Amino acid sequence: MQKSALRIQFEKVVRLRHYSHRTERSYVGWIRRFADFHRGRSLEEMGAPDIVAFLSDLAVRQNVSLSTQRQAQAALVFLYRDVLGLELEGLAEAVRARSPRVLPTVLCRGEVKSILETMTGTHRLIATILYGGGLRLIECLRLRIKDLDFDRQQIGVRQGNGRKDRFTTLPMTAADPIREHLDVVRGIHQQDLTAGFGRVPLPYALDRKLSNAASDWSWQWVFPATRISRDRRTGHVGRHHLHETTTQKAVRSAAKRVGITKRVTTHTFR
């Protein structure tokens, strides 16, 4: 999807609804694939029959999973209903991808212990929180200092799955390592402030309502990135939270080192 009037309108609507950057990027990707499938035809000229043809091709020729097909449909429905304001009828005619039953990978306590013991530093701390608190990886990486309550041994998960808030357990074994980790993070934050950075993106319009909150210690990431970067979506220059791939690679490597042949991911720890 080119940077056209339609792209500008799409970005306006998706951000007005506070969709995450991950969702926006995913939707853009599916819209591009839809346009390529129809050989560059104008998006405004197409409709439900063209969407049905694309979704059916995903299931029949490309053999995608049902969840992938549903994600593609959600992106195109959003484009036509919410951005272009067009009604769609007949989407049920699309050939549906199969939804095989997949057994989850389950680790015993000994396996979890062996994986954690071979991990070190920040990634070990993150994996401990995933296991002890039942967080998803992105929920853990998006934690801010204010979300940790050591007195109540609670973690506040903001805008989690389904965009809902919830509380979960702060593992006792992680309490002291987290405190030590935060001492290091505070030092990094002070260095960033001295260098003219140290401001983090805030949800909604809090950066305008609370002008100093973005640089306040309580709003900083618990797991900040190792370097300063520019957010391509907002243009903000600062230290974002760690990227998911670093911890994902660390968990896979740890499982391989201890000889576990199961497919172990960060989600397995939940």
Contacts in CASP RR format, 6 or more apart in sequence:
PFRMAT RR
TARGET T0000
AUTHOR 0000-0000-0000
METHOD contacts of the structure
MODEL  1
MQKSALRIQFEKVVRLRHYSHRTERSYVGWIRRFADFHRGRSLEEMGAPD
IVAFLSDLAVRQNVSLSTQRQAQAALVFLYRDVLGLELEGLAEAVRARSP
RVLPTVLCRGEVKSILETMTGTHRLIATILYGGGLRLIECLRLRIKDLDF
DRQQIGVRQGNGRKDRFTTLPMTAADPIREHLDVVRGIHQQDLTAGFGRV
PLPYALDRKLSNAASDWSWQWVFPATRISRDRRTGHVGRHHLHETTTQKA
VRSAAKRVGITKRVTTHTFR
1 7 0 8 1.000
1 10 0 8 1.000
1 28 0 8 1.000
1 29 0 8 1.000
1 31 0 8 1.000
1 32 0 8 1.000
1 35 0 8 1.000
1 43 0 8 1.000
6 43 0 8 1.000
6 44 0 8 1.000
6 83 0 8 1.000
6 84 0 8 1.000
9 83 0 8 1.000
10 27 0 8 1.000
10 28 0 8 1.000
10 31 0 8 1.000
10 79 0 8 1.000
10 83 0 8 1.000
11 24 0 8 1.000
13 82 0 8 1.000
13 83 0 8 1.000
14 23 0 8 1.000
14 24 0 8 1.000
14 27 0 8 1.000
14 78 0 8 1.000
15 24 0 8 1.000
17 82 0 8 1.000
18 203 0 8 1.000
18 204 0 8 1.000
19 27 0 8 1.000
21 233 0 8 1.000
22 138 0 8 1.000
24 233 0 8 1.000
26 71 0 8 1.000
26 75 0 8 1.000
27 74 0 8 1.000
27 75 0 8 1.000
27 78 0 8 1.000
27 79 0 8 1.000
29 75 0 8 1.000
30 71 0 8 1.000
30 72 0 8 1.000
30 75 0 8 1.000
30 76 0 8 1.000
31 43 0 8 1.000
31 75 0 8 1.000
31 76 0 8 1.000
31 79 0 8 1.000
33 54 0 8 1.000
33 72 0 8 1.000
34 43 0 8 1.000
34 50 0 8 1.000
34 51 0 8 1.000
34 54 0 8 1.000
34 72 0 8 1.000
34 75 0 8 1.000
34 76 0 8 1.000
35 41 0 8 1.000
35 43 0 8 1.000
37 53 0 8 1.000
37 54 0 8 1.000
37 57 0 8 1.000
38 46 0 8 1.000
38 50 0 8 1.000
38 54 0 8 1.000
41 50 0 8 1.000
43 79 0 8 1.000
43 84 0 8 1.000
44 84 0 8 1.000
47 80 0 8 1.000
47 86 0 8 1.000
47 88 0 8 1.000
48 88 0 8 1.000
48 89 0 8 1.000
48 90 0 8 1.000
48 91 0 8 1.000
51 73 0 8 1.000
51 76 0 8 1.000
51 77 0 8 1.000
51 80 0 8 1.000
51 88 0 8 1.000
51 91 0 8 1.000
51 94 0 8 1.000
52 90 0 8 1.000
52 91 0 8 1.000
52 93 0 8 1.000
52 94 0 8 1.000
54 72 0 8 1.000
54 76 0 8 1.000
55 69 0 8 1.000
55 72 0 8 1.000
55 73 0 8 1.000
55 91 0 8 1.000
55 94 0 8 1.000
55 95 0 8 1.000
56 94 0 8 1.000
56 95 0 8 1.000
58 64 0 8 1.000
58 68 0 8 1.000
58 69 0 8 1.000
58 72 0 8 1.000
58 97 0 8 1.000
59 69 0 8 1.000
59 94 0 8 1.000
59 95 0 8 1.000
59 96 0 8 1.000
59 97 0 8 1.000
59 98 0 8 1.000
60 95 0 8 1.000
63 97 0 8 1.000
64 72 0 8 1.000
64 97 0 8 1.000
65 97 0 8 1.000
65 98 0 8 1.000
65 99 0 8 1.000
65 100 0 8 1.000
66 96 0 8 1.000
66 97 0 8 1.000
66 98 0 8 1.000
66 99 0 8 1.000
67 99 0 8 1.000
68 97 0 8 1.000
69 96 0 8 1.000
69 97 0 8 1.000
73 91 0 8 1.000
73 94 0 8 1.000
77 88 0 8 1.000
77 91 0 8 1.000
80 86 0 8 1.000
80 88 0 8 1.000
81 87 0 8 1.000
81 88 0 8 1.000
104 268 0 8 1.000
105 262 0 8 1.000
105 263 0 8 1.000
105 264 0 8 1.000
105 265 0 8 1.000
105 268 0 8 1.000
106 268 0 8 1.000
107 115 0 8 1.000
107 260 0 8 1.000
107 262 0 8 1.000
107 264 0 8 1.000
107 268 0 8 1.000
107 269 0 8 1.000
111 258 0 8 1.000
111 260 0 8 1.000
111 262 0 8 1.000
112 131 0 8 1.000
112 269 0 8 1.000
114 258 0 8 1.000
114 260 0 8 1.000
115 127 0 8 1.000
115 251 0 8 1.000
115 254 0 8 1.000
115 255 0 8 1.000
115 258 0 8 1.000
115 260 0 8 1.000
115 264 0 8 1.000
116 124 0 8 1.000
116 127 0 8 1.000
116 128 0 8 1.000
116 131 0 8 1.000
116 254 0 8 1.000
118 254 0 8 1.000
118 257 0 8 1.000
118 258 0 8 1.000
119 127 0 8 1.000
119 250 0 8 1.000
119 251 0 8 1.000
119 254 0 8 1.000
122 181 0 8 1.000
122 223 0 8 1.000
122 242 0 8 1.000
123 246 0 8 1.000
123 247 0 8 1.000
123 250 0 8 1.000
123 251 0 8 1.000
125 174 0 8 1.000
125 177 0 8 1.000
125 178 0 8 1.000
125 181 0 8 1.000
126 137 0 8 1.000
126 140 0 8 1.000
126 141 0 8 1.000
126 223 0 8 1.000
126 242 0 8 1.000
126 247 0 8 1.000
127 247 0 8 1.000
127 250 0 8 1.000
127 251 0 8 1.000
127 254 0 8 1.000
127 266 0 8 1.000
127 269 0 8 1.000
128 171 0 8 1.000
128 173 0 8 1.000
128 174 0 8 1.000
128 177 0 8 1.000
129 135 0 8 1.000
129 140 0 8 1.000
129 155 0 8 1.000
129 170 0 8 1.000
129 171 0 8 1.000
129 174 0 8 1.000
129 178 0 8 1.000
130 136 0 8 1.000
130 137 0 8 1.000
130 140 0 8 1.000
130 266 0 8 1.000
130 269 0 8 1.000
130 270 0 8 1.000
131 171 0 8 1.000
131 269 0 8 1.000
131 270 0 8 1.000
132 169 0 8 1.000
132 171 0 8 1.000
132 174 0 8 1.000
133 155 0 8 1.000
133 168 0 8 1.000
133 169 0 8 1.000
133 170 0 8 1.000
133 171 0 8 1.000
134 168 0 8 1.000
134 169 0 8 1.000
134 269 0 8 1.000
134 270 0 8 1.000
135 155 0 8 1.000
135 157 0 8 1.000
135 168 0 8 1.000
135 270 0 8 1.000
136 160 0 8 1.000
136 161 0 8 1.000
136 267 0 8 1.000
136 270 0 8 1.000
137 244 0 8 1.000
137 247 0 8 1.000
137 248 0 8 1.000
137 266 0 8 1.000
137 267 0 8 1.000
138 244 0 8 1.000
139 157 0 8 1.000
139 160 0 8 1.000
139 161 0 8 1.000
140 223 0 8 1.000
141 221 0 8 1.000
141 223 0 8 1.000
141 241 0 8 1.000
141 242 0 8 1.000
141 243 0 8 1.000
141 244 0 8 1.000
141 247 0 8 1.000
142 158 0 8 1.000
142 159 0 8 1.000
142 221 0 8 1.000
142 241 0 8 1.000
143 155 0 8 1.000
143 156 0 8 1.000
143 157 0 8 1.000
143 221 0 8 1.000
143 222 0 8 1.000
143 223 0 8 1.000
144 158 0 8 1.000
144 200 0 8 1.000
144 218 0 8 1.000
144 219 0 8 1.000
144 220 0 8 1.000
144 221 0 8 1.000
144 222 0 8 1.000
145 182 0 8 1.000
145 217 0 8 1.000
145 218 0 8 1.000
145 219 0 8 1.000
145 220 0 8 1.000
145 222 0 8 1.000
146 218 0 8 1.000
146 219 0 8 1.000
147 155 0 8 1.000
147 156 0 8 1.000
147 157 0 8 1.000
147 158 0 8 1.000
147 222 0 8 1.000
148 155 0 8 1.000
148 156 0 8 1.000
148 170 0 8 1.000
148 178 0 8 1.000
148 222 0 8 1.000
149 155 0 8 1.000
149 156 0 8 1.000
149 170 0 8 1.000
150 170 0 8 1.000
150 175 0 8 1.000
150 178 0 8 1.000
150 179 0 8 1.000
153 169 0 8 1.000
153 170 0 8 1.000
153 172 0 8 1.000
153 175 0 8 1.000
154 167 0 8 1.000
154 168 0 8 1.000
154 169 0 8 1.000
154 170 0 8 1.000
155 167 0 8 1.000
155 168 0 8 1.000
155 169 0 8 1.000
155 170 0 8 1.000
156 165 0 8 1.000
156 166 0 8 1.000
156 167 0 8 1.000
156 168 0 8 1.000
157 165 0 8 1.000
157 166 0 8 1.000
157 167 0 8 1.000
157 168 0 8 1.000
158 165 0 8 1.000
158 203 0 8 1.000
159 165 0 8 1.000
159 203 0 8 1.000
160 166 0 8 1.000
170 178 0 8 1.000
178 222 0 8 1.000
181 222 0 8 1.000
182 222 0 8 1.000
185 220 0 8 1.000
185 221 0 8 1.000
185 222 0 8 1.000
185 224 0 8 1.000
186 217 0 8 1.000
188 224 0 8 1.000
188 239 0 8 1.000
189 198 0 8 1.000
189 217 0 8 1.000
189 220 0 8 1.000
189 224 0 8 1.000
192 198 0 8 1.000
192 228 0 8 1.000
192 238 0 8 1.000
192 239 0 8 1.000
193 215 0 8 1.000
197 228 0 8 1.000
197 237 0 8 1.000
197 238 0 8 1.000
197 239 0 8 1.000
198 214 0 8 1.000
198 215 0 8 1.000
198 220 0 8 1.000
198 238 0 8 1.000
198 239 0 8 1.000
199 214 0 8 1.000
199 215 0 8 1.000
199 236 0 8 1.000
199 238 0 8 1.000
200 214 0 8 1.000
200 215 0 8 1.000
200 219 0 8 1.000
200 220 0 8 1.000
200 221 0 8 1.000
200 238 0 8 1.000
200 239 0 8 1.000
200 240 0 8 1.000
201 207 0 8 1.000
201 214 0 8 1.000
201 231 0 8 1.000
201 234 0 8 1.000
201 236 0 8 1.000
201 240 0 8 1.000
202 210 0 8 1.000
202 213 0 8 1.000
202 214 0 8 1.000
202 219 0 8 1.000
206 213 0 8 1.000
207 213 0 8 1.000
207 214 0 8 1.000
213 219 0 8 1.000
221 239 0 8 1.000
221 240 0 8 1.000
221 241 0 8 1.000
221 242 0 8 1.000
222 241 0 8 1.000
223 241 0 8 1.000
223 242 0 8 1.000
224 239 0 8 1.000
224 240 0 8 1.000
224 241 0 8 1.000
224 242 0 8 1.000
225 239 0 8 1.000
225 240 0 8 1.000
225 241 0 8 1.000
225 242 0 8 1.000
225 243 0 8 1.000
226 242 0 8 1.000
227 239 0 8 1.000
228 237 0 8 1.000
228 238 0 8 1.000
228 239 0 8 1.000
229 237 0 8 1.000
229 238 0 8 1.000
229 239 0 8 1.000
229 240 0 8 1.000
230 236 0 8 1.000
230 237 0 8 1.000
230 238 0 8 1.000
231 237 0 8 1.000
231 238 0 8 1.000
231 240 0 8 1.000
244 266 0 8 1.000
247 266 0 8 1.000
248 265 0 8 1.000
248 266 0 8 1.000
251 264 0 8 1.000
251 265 0 8 1.000
251 266 0 8 1.000
251 269 0 8 1.000
252 264 0 8 1.000
252 265 0 8 1.000
255 262 0 8 1.000
255 264 0 8 1.000
262 268 0 8 1.000
END
